[in-house]
């Protein structure tokens, strides 16, 4: 799905030297490389505070912990997302309240959020799925109306712009807190695990730094229960180099997406990813919908021809066994359930070549023609 080897070869000289610099200084934890990357990311996002951490799941957990939520408090979230989004809610003794997603954007349906709010609702976690932003303008209006915190799960959409009525703003910086992952396959990925949290709120920033550092603001003096979550210097050194190329990486992904769009438009039953007019899609995944075409058979057919494709996600959170205690399996989310049987993601990355695209597309065409003849 992602060719990290070819990407590394393009930046090998810079990356190797950056790693050597860290090794030679032996400042592996919270060293200059971490500070430098943090400052670059703050500038890129136009956000006041970036708190680097160990991974994207930790970022979400730290954000929730910093809000001081209590067991039994409710957090509104989509079910159609990677499990980390909802897992951290349950891990902290909070109650996930699942809301359906928009059929076209795959993101949480902002029109359904208000009906899910109760006196116990303390936070909303919109997920910018596959690289496209949720409807943040409407989400923030509802959140402000009820005094609810918004934590953006921006793990798949870093670099995306969202058009608010006040102007364009980077996803992850619209809500009270934004979280991201630097897992290697992300648009901005390191060579291991990594994550970060964003906010413009000084008080929340101080609290999240404390939570991520064993609950201490002064060494050996622990004010609250925290965790140990740090981005190491080697990963930060790699990310600093790749951040400077992120917009070029996004442009390359969008070019691949346009090629897929043009190809898929000839087939009834294949729906290309919809672009919300308010969001710049950065295509962490190119996820199409298959209507009256055997999705699982196509997935297997492509695999037999050494073409990776993925189903993100075959089982939504509300149908996972881990959430049975919340009775979530009885939640009515018709769009989510429909999409889990329709979506298929095609390879998309910054190093794709025309012959690879042609090979992928021709095999999709062969499958559809053969299926319809039969």
ABEGO torsion letter per residue (X at the ends): XBBAAAAAAAAAAAAAAAAAAAAAAGBABGBAAAAAAAAAAAAAAGBABBBBBABAAAAAAAAAAAAGBBBGBBBBBBABBBAAAAAAAAAAGBBBBBBBBBAAAGBBBAAAAAAABBAABABBBBBBBGGBBBBAAAAAAAAAAAGBBBBBBAAAABGBBBBBAAEBBBBGAABABBBBBABAABABBBAEBBBBBBBABAAAAAAAAAAABGGBABBGBBABBBBBBBBBAAAAAAAAAAAAAAAAAAAAAAAAAAAAAAAAAABBGBBBBBBBAABBBAGABBBBBBBGBBAAAAAAAAAAAGBBBBBOBABBAAABAAAAAAGAAABBBAAAAAAAAABBBBBBBAABBAAAAAAAAAAAAAAAAAAAAX
